């Protein structure tokens, strides 16, 4: 969680300037204009929510993977299997954001028309934060689900890391003007400690259960172990998969009634006493909802490390970064509310 607190010091950068930089970096290493634009939109949207660990600071690593020939800059994304309500997408060794964004829109559109929709994606690299995909459904009067997992060397498995840190998200809309309820997290919760295990074994068993089912659905079902997707057969680092589903609220209850009840529930929870160190009680998704409003208005807070990662890769590629224009927005440890 530490990586996703507002930085204690840094500069504030307008979201559009950050999008322009990230788009240029991806386009410079060979991505199509449309794919580079989408990557920039998704990564900066993640920054706007304050999920900095999976936002634009990932650009440097992604770009380097493309430069090293481990991720396909121009994947040909295809549908491998289809039914009325389901799709299976092949990412052709590219960034996972690209097929997963298609899958998220497919399941939302299908759920709106038929009540439910589901899709799996495979043969791609990292898909970033799960919440951006589940929110597509939530923005369309649906409940959204997004899961992902990755292939790891079997000999590298350890007791509590056997399922990895597989991400999962469930997004439930609460109506206009009300923070949506969004779980967006990795299923790895605790570092292994024998002392902690003896004190609260239930925490490790719950973590193991969450990770195992996420890996089975977002990984095994998505085909991450298919031989053709594993080096040396595949030259790409196509080690991740995803699963997405959406359920139209109207198929189960009148939408207006559901939103009225959700709004009441969210408001009651926000009125409770907050956890120590926080000024506002929030359900999952509430802090991200507030961050978007603040960061769109004031600029995205960029830490020194975040700034350096982007500046360094921009310099390597001969791209001019915009950060010098915002030195006058530099803030210190006491300038940002921690939420």
C-alpha positions in Angstrom: 0.0 0.0 0.0 2.9 2.4 0.7 3.5 2.9 -3.1 -0.1 4.1 -3.4 -0.1 6.9 -0.9 0.4 10.4 -2.3 4.1 11.1 -2.5 5.5 13.3 0.3 7.4 15.4 -2.1 7.6 16.0 -5.8 5.9 18.1 -8.5 2.3 18.3 -9.9 1.8 17.6 -13.6 -1.4 18.1 -15.6 -2.9 14.8 -16.7 -2.9 15.8 -20.3 0.9 16.6 -20.3 1.6 13.2 -18.7 -0.6 11.5 -21.3 1.2 13.2 -24.1 4.6 12.1 -22.8 3.6 8.5 -22.2 2.0 8.3 -25.7 5.1 9.7 -27.4 7.3 7.2 -25.5 5.3 4.2 -26.6 4.9 5.5 -30.2 8.7 6.1 -30.4 9.5 2.4 -29.6 7.1 1.2 -32.4 3.6 1.0 -31.0 0.8 2.1 -33.4 -0.6 5.6 -32.7 -3.9 4.1 -31.5 -2.3 1.6 -29.1 0.2 4.3 -27.8 -2.8 6.6 -27.1 -4.7 3.9 -25.3 -1.7 2.9 -23.1 -1.2 6.6 -22.1 -4.9 7.0 -21.3 -5.0 3.8 -19.2 -1.8 4.5 -17.3 -2.6 8.1 -16.5 -6.1 7.2 -15.5 -4.5 4.9 -12.9 -2.3 7.8 -11.7 -5.4 9.9 -11.3 -6.9 7.4 -9.0 -3.7 7.4 -6.9 -2.7 3.9 -7.8 0.8 5.1 -8.6 2.4 1.6 -8.5 0.6 0.6 -11.7 0.4 4.0 -13.4 2.7 5.9 -15.7 5.8 5.1 -13.7 5.5 1.6 -15.2 6.1 3.1 -18.7 9.9 2.9 -18.4 9.8 -0.9 -17.7 7.2 -1.5 -20.4 9.2 0.5 -23.0 12.4 -1.3 -22.1 10.7 -4.7 -22.6 9.6 -3.6 -26.0 13.1 -2.4 -26.9 14.6 -5.7 -25.7 12.3 -7.6 -28.0 10.4 -9.3 -25.2 7.1 -7.6 -25.8 5.4 -7.2 -29.2 5.1 -3.5 -30.0 2.5 -4.2 -32.7 0.4 -7.2 -31.7 -2.4 -8.6 -33.9 -5.1 -9.2 -31.3 -7.5 -12.0 -32.4 -10.6 -13.7 -31.1 -9.8 -17.4 -30.6 -13.3 -18.5 -29.5 -16.7 -16.9 -29.4 -20.2 -17.6 -28.2 -23.2 -15.3 -27.8 -22.0 -14.1 -24.4 -18.3 -15.0 -24.3 -15.0 -14.3 -26.0 -11.4 -15.6 -25.8 -8.7 -13.1 -27.0 -5.2 -13.8 -28.0 -2.8 -10.9 -27.3 0.0 -12.0 -29.7 2.7 -11.3 -27.2 1.9 -7.6 -26.7 1.0 -5.5 -23.7 -1.9 -7.0 -21.7 -3.7 -3.6 -21.6 -4.6 -3.9 -25.2 -6.6 -7.2 -25.4 -7.9 -6.7 -21.8 -9.4 -3.3 -22.7 -11.2 -5.0 -25.6 -12.4 -7.7 -23.3 -13.7 -5.3 -20.7 -15.8 -3.4 -23.2 -17.1 -6.6 -24.8 -18.3 -8.0 -21.4 -20.0 -4.6 -20.5 -21.7 -4.3 -23.9 -22.8 -7.9 -23.8 -24.2 -7.7 -20.3 -26.1 -4.6 -21.2 -27.8 -6.4 -24.0 -28.1 -10.0 -22.6 -27.7 -9.7 -18.9 -24.2 -11.2 -18.5 -20.9 -11.3 -20.5 -17.5 -13.0 -19.9 -14.2 -13.0 -21.6 -10.7 -14.4 -21.2 -7.4 -13.1 -22.5 -4.0 -14.8 -22.9 -0.7 -14.7 -24.7 0.2 -11.2 -23.4 2.3 -9.4 -20.9 1.3 -7.3 -17.8 -2.3 -5.9 -17.8 -1.7 -3.3 -15.0 -4.2 -2.5 -12.4 -7.4 -4.6 -12.4 -9.7 -1.8 -11.5 -9.6 0.0 -14.8 -11.3 -3.0 -16.4 -14.0 -3.7 -13.8 -14.9 0.0 -13.8 -15.9 -0.2 -17.5 -18.8 -2.4 -16.5 -19.6 -0.2 -13.5 -19.9 2.9 -15.8 -22.5 1.0 -17.8 -25.0 0.0 -15.0 -23.2 -3.3 -14.5 -21.2 -5.0 -11.8 -17.7 -5.8 -13.2 -15.1 -8.4 -12.4 -11.5 -8.6 -13.5 -8.9 -11.2 -12.5 -5.4 -11.9 -13.8 -2.5 -14.2 -13.1 1.0 -14.9 -14.4 3.2 -17.9 -15.2 6.1 -18.3 -12.9 9.0 -20.8 -12.9 7.7 -23.8 -11.0 11.0 -24.3 -9.2 10.7 -20.7 -7.9 7.5 -21.4 -6.0 7.5 -20.8 -2.2 5.0 -21.7 0.4 2.9 -18.5 0.4 4.0 -17.3 -3.0 2.7 -20.3 -4.9 -0.2 -18.3 -6.4 1.8 -15.1 -6.9 0.4 -11.7 -6.3 -2.5 -12.2 -8.7 -4.6 -9.0 -9.0 -8.4 -8.9 -8.7 -11.1 -6.2 -8.9 -14.8 -6.1 -8.4 -16.6 -2.8 -9.2 -20.1 -2.0 -8.1 -21.7 1.3 -9.1 -23.7 3.3 -6.6 -25.3 5.8 -8.9 -24.6 9.4 -10.0 -22.5 11.5 -7.6 -21.8 8.6 -5.3 -18.4 6.8 -5.0 -18.5 3.3 -6.6 -17.6 0.3 -4.5 -14.4 -1.0 -6.0 -12.0 -3.7 -4.7 -8.8 -3.4 -6.7 -5.9 -5.3 -5.1 -3.3 -8.0 -5.3 -4.1 -11.3 -3.5 -0.7 -11.4 -1.8 -1.4 -9.7 1.5 1.4 -10.7 3.9 5.1 -11.5 3.6 5.9 -14.9 5.0 6.6 -15.0 8.7 6.4 -18.2 10.8 5.7 -16.1 13.9 2.8 -14.3 12.2 1.5 -17.6 10.9 1.3 -19.1 14.4 -0.5 -16.0 15.6 -3.1 -15.8 12.7 -2.9 -18.7 10.4 -6.4 -17.8 9.0 -4.9 -14.8 7.3 -2.4 -16.9 5.3 -5.1 -19.5 4.4 -7.4 -16.8 3.2 -4.6 -15.3 1.2 -3.8 -18.7 -0.3 -7.5 -19.3 -1.2 -7.9 -15.9 -2.9 -4.6 -16.3 -4.8 -5.4 -19.9 -5.9 -8.8 -19.2 -7.3 -7.6 -16.0 -9.0 -4.7 -17.9 -10.6 -7.1 -20.7 -11.7 -9.5 -18.3 -13.4 -7.3 -15.5 -14.5 -4.3 -17.8 -15.4 -5.1 -21.4 -16.0 -8.4 -20.8 -17.7 -6.8 -18.0 -19.7 -4.3 -20.4 -21.1 -1.0 -19.1 -19.6 0.5 -22.7 -19.6 -0.3 -23.4 -23.3 3.1 -24.7 -24.7 3.0 -22.3 -27.7 3.0 -19.3 -25.3 6.1 -20.4 -23.3 9.7 -19.7 -24.3 11.5 -21.0 -26.3 8.5 -21.6 -28.5 7.3 -18.1 -28.0 9.8 -15.2 -28.3 7.5 -12.9 -26.3 7.2 -12.6 -22.6 3.6 -13.7 -22.9 3.3 -14.9 -19.4 -0.1 -13.4 -18.3 -3.8 -13.9 -18.7 -7.0 -12.3 -17.6 -10.7 -13.1 -17.0 -13.5 -10.5 -17.2 -17.2 -10.6 -16.4 -20.1 -8.2 -16.2 -23.6 -8.5 -14.8 -26.3 -6.0 -15.8 -28.0 -4.7 -12.7 -31.3 -4.5 -14.5 -31.3 -8.2 -15.0 -31.6 -8.6 -11.2 -33.3 -5.5 -9.9 -34.6 -2.1 -11.0 -31.5 0.1 -11.5 -32.9 3.1 -9.8 -33.9 1.1 -6.7 -30.5 -0.5 -6.6 -28.7 2.8 -6.8 -30.9 4.4 -4.1 -30.1 1.5 -1.8 -26.4 1.6 -2.7 -26.2 5.4 -2.1 -27.8 4.9 1.3 -25.3 2.2 2.2 -22.3 4.1 1.0 -23.4 7.3 2.8 -23.9 5.4 6.0 -20.4 3.8 5.8 -18.8 7.2 5.0 -20.4 8.6 8.2 -18.6 6.0 10.4 -15.5 6.8 12.5 -12.5 6.5 10.2 -9.5 4.3 10.8 -6.6 5.8 12.8 -4.6 8.3 10.8 -7.4 9.0 8.3 -9.8 11.9 8.3 -12.6 10.3 6.3 -14.2 6.9 6.4 -14.4 5.4 3.0 -15.4 2.1 1.4 -12.9 0.6 -1.2 -12.9 2.9 -4.2 -13.8 6.0 -2.3 -10.3 7.4 -2.0 -9.7 6.8 -5.7 -12.9 8.6 -6.5 -11.8 11.6 -4.4 -8.3 11.6 -5.9 -9.6 11.9 -9.4 -11.4 15.1 -8.6 -8.4 16.6 -6.8 -5.7 15.5 -9.3 -7.7 16.6 -12.3 -8.0 20.0 -10.8 -4.5 20.4 -9.2 -2.3 18.1 -11.3 -1.1 14.6 -10.6 1.5 14.5 -7.8 4.7 12.9 -9.2 7.4 11.8 -6.8 11.1 12.3 -7.5 11.5 8.6 -8.4 8.5 8.7 -10.7 9.8 11.8 -12.4 13.3 10.3 -12.8 12.0 7.1 -14.3 10.1 9.0 -17.0 12.9 11.6 -17.6 15.5 8.9 -18.0 13.6 6.8 -20.5 12.6 10.0 -22.4 16.2 11.1 -22.6 17.3 7.7 -23.9 14.7 7.9 -26.6 15.4 11.6 -27.5 12.0 12.7 -26.2 11.5 16.0 -24.4 9.8 15.7 -21.1 7.5 18.4 -19.7 8.6 18.4 -16.1 10.8 21.5 -16.2 7.7 23.5 -16.8 6.3 22.4 -13.4 9.2 23.0 -11.0 7.1 25.9 -9.5 4.6 23.3 -8.4 7.1 21.4 -6.2 5.7 20.4 -2.9 7.1 19.1 0.4 6.2 16.5 3.0 3.4 18.6 4.5 1.7 19.7 1.3 -0.5 16.8 0.5 -3.4 15.3 2.5 -2.9 11.6 3.0 -6.7 10.9 2.8 
